[in-house]
Amino acid sequence: MTFSYQEIDLIGLLLDTYQIKYQEIYDEIFDHMISAVEDIRGCGDQRSIGVLFIEVVQTQFPGNQPFQLIERQYEKAYKKKI
């Protein structure tokens, strides 16, 4: 399945609301979100990108600030030079 430029931009805008500090983490999560939404759409779910994005965040990254744990793990690994 392919997304329009507007749909990809919308995923980026929605992800931007989480203010992810590190570009590498942002890129990985952005890619994951596109793949996850693509998988859901591939199963026939044609709800809006925004609704599917929120569903993926809630199911795969639960919590109040879902990406902070990933950022903390990244920081720890960076400090240990892993």
Buried (B, 14 or more C-beta within 10 A) or exposed (E): EEBEEEBBEBBEEBBEEBEBEBEEBBEBBBEBBBEBBEEBBEEEEEEEBBEBBEBBBEEEBEEEEBBBEBBEEBEEEEEEEE
